[in-house]
Amino acid sequence: MTGSRGFSAGFLYAASLAGVVGGVAGGARALTAQEVPEARVLAVVDYVAGSDLYLAVGTDHGVRPSDTVSVYDGEEEGALRLGFFLIVSATSRRSVANILGEPFPVERGSQLYVGLPLDRVREISEADTLSEVLGTEAGAGPGVARGASDAERGPTIFHGRVSADYESFRTVTRWGEDAQAESARTFSTPTFRLQAQGRNLPGGFSLGTGIRVSHRMSSDSIVQPVTSTRIYQLDLEKRFQQVPLELHLGRFYSPFDDLSGFWDGLLLRVGPDALGAGVAVGFEPRWSNEGFGSDRPKMSGFLDFDVGGETLDYSGSLTFLGIRPRDGLRDRTAVGLSQRVRVGRAWLRQRLEVDRDPSGSEWNLTRIQLEGSLALVGGVEAFGGWRRWRYVPLWTQDAPLGPLENRGRIGLSYWGRVGGGSVDLSLDRPEEGEGGRTLSGSFYLTRTFLPGLGVGGSASHWSRGEDVSLFLAPEVRLSVGRAALRGAYRFYRTTIRSEEITTHFGDASLTIPMGGGAYLRLQGSTQWGGDLSSNRLFASIWKGF
């Protein structure tokens, strides 16, 4: 299949599924008793550390710890919903989040928008602690507060988003200086996505779903399987009224600890919000395709606590996790302790993990992490953190633990009504090899001399011994009515072992309304430099319900 044929077939696919999108959304809307109004609040990604994303948004803007929030790439009504965040911790103007379900690309300086309950944001705005409410739309919002009764939840609600996407991707890999020694490949992927949440269902249940079905085609048939169905979430939840008991059944992310992750199974928690305990039993989802498998059974026990008030808050969890694979992978026995303390406008977060060596009784420290921030004056904050960790190889029983890694960072940030920025310095001191240093910064402006025009960007310089790299990423956004245009450029230059590689990446997208609540996104990107070049075309039709 050639790239042009694949792209043409994709647009026919997208057009044919436009009716499906509208039909599914219309059928779901028939089940909706009430739409959930959202306020979109800007959440710039201030720092990325593994699975932790540090956001320039906090309780002053309506974010609360343990929230599950929708994430969009813009504030306009037709912005693309990228996925979901779990808010791990939050202080007045900062929070730490993890991606839930299907992953999506995020980097330092990304301007994302989180969906929060409109009523909550209005209350904060009326108290003059929120600078501005940035748009509203009916969509999948945060989870209901733990322990809420059926009467507090309100009527039955079913809402979400359905989309039909098509992606065509062509890569050219060159080998050395010979122009004839190159390999070209083309990939085409039509995809159907459904993200939905049902609340206050019969019996007091809630249901969260995230499903993707893709048909993947390649020029040399190297992608297998051709059809891929991935279920990222299928969580049936029940909070009982007569006893303080909470149930999760299906595929879910444990909301009570930072250690056990995703489950295919059952979770039970008993106790009030302030102090609870529970167990989870089931299986680890397959890493390769998010499929269900019974070859990695696991169990967990946890104790969680949350006490405090307006000026002082303390929460945390103590977790035991056991995984006993039947497919030859490494057993895991681990204990984790997470704590979060907020005093006024300062906060401190601690995370500790220890793993037992499966070949003996020795326990090893695999992660210790401390981080915090302090609000200064005029919207300026100082922040810092330190991590010490070992990599745990889970693919084989005999692989040793990785060497110790140490990383510390300090920085300053400012986030205001029309823009903001941050700068930080991080130092790496591994147990083996040379140390490294990274200087990073990012900024954004939502208001400029031209109405609807916003700019932003990020940059970083990394060095380790004689190896260095430079990354620059400016971005422009323009809103015209209900349409949105975005353009971005990425420059990456690295020198490793005296060999220099320079890569360029350009990206542009246009989002336009189609009527009936549906939107169309057209996007094109290109990469050149080094031994690899690529071109990507993407089209998406979606509708919220």
Beta strands, then each sheet from edge to edge (+ up, - down):
strand 1: 37-49
strand 2: 52-55
strand 3: 68-72
strand 4: 81-90
strand 5: 95-100
strand 6: 111-117
strand 7: 136-138
strand 8: 157-174
strand 9: 182-201
strand 10: 205-215
strand 11: 217-218
strand 12: 227-239
strand 13: 245-253
strand 14: 262-270
strand 15: 275-283
strand 16: 297-308
strand 17: 312-323
strand 18: 332-343
strand 19: 346-356
strand 20: 363-375
strand 21: 380-389
strand 22: 405-415
strand 23: 419-428
strand 24: 436-445
strand 25: 453-464
strand 26: 467-480
strand 27: 483-496
strand 28: 499-515
strand 29: 518-528
strand 30: 532-544
sheet 1: 7+ 1- 2+ 5- 4+ 3- 6+
sheet 2: 11+ 9- 8+ 30- 29+ 28- 27+ 26- 25+ 24- 23+ 22- 21+ 20- 19+ 18- 17+ 16- 15+ 14- 13+ 12- 10+
end
